[in-house]
């Protein structure tokens, strides 16, 4: 089977949809009220150096993914143990994102349908696309990003008459403390979640495109998230915003253009579904790729169906209810995800730099 | 529901793990079969409305102990 390579443009599309996926309808962590956009800017500026570290790993190990790197640097046993941790993280993240969609369907869109039905439909679609290969996912992402971008811009423009600029004042009402807390929250969810993409670095072209993909992907997704957060804030205000599970959906439902263009939130929800589809697909690919590397399988495709089904079932029983989901996403996740997003990659980077310098000094 | 699950999984077994064995991918077959058993157990438990322990309380407990 020929090696899959996806061009930088398609990889950027995947990165943008991956980062903005859940945040488009869940919003970002919001203790700071009307200053949450400042927290997002801080989170982006924290994420960029991390992206450069991730990209450096691609330079040090061209054509290799996270699992190859872990096994090459930490050895066959410890490298595989760490790989198993990343397989769990990717599987868990995919299940969390699917559950977000399930709760969204159950709460606002398909209230009488069992939650597993929409999650299974999206899950099967993801299994299909991952089985078809990363090239298909890349092409889908490129088209879906364009579509999502048009919808987001259109909704942004239609929301302008509903903007109430007094919601922005007083800025930093509760001080810098909540802003810094939100910065940590927004950094881990969603920006640093792109660590999952390291598990698919083998599909990037060998010559240093990772910096372009990760940095521009984070910046574009960051701008989209800032615009969406500002729109939600200006339409709903900080008090209502913090009390909602899916603020974007409610903000879009307020659009009313001449009593003619109303109730378009259902159509806007399609953007959430497209972004979520890409995010879950990438998580599934990285999970399957990890399993294939750890167990030395011939192809990751051998386990796509079973891992995808396990991901869907996990998403069904992972939380008891939406409150538990919200609590986990905004309070627990930022600590839980930190080792996967920062600690292990930084350790890997330092070890890889030391090894590559030793190798180059030996060759001299 | 349980009957549907069993029927679907019989079909999946022929299509997925057995297909790998027929293609001579033995290692892939063993891993896929293990995952198939896990997947089937979860599907069966969900269709029977059995309570499956979630990993979330464990993670929450661990994080709360750390911080």
Interface residues (C-beta under 8 A of the other chain):
Chain A: X92 X116 X291 X295 X296 X297 X298 X299 X302 X303 X305 X306 X307 X309 X310 X313 X314 X316 X317 X318 X319 X320 X324 X328 X332 X335 X336
Chain B: X12 X16 X20 X25 X27 X28 X29 X31 X32 X35 X36 X38 X39 X42 X43 X46 X51 X52 X54 X55 X56 X59 X60 X63 X66 X67
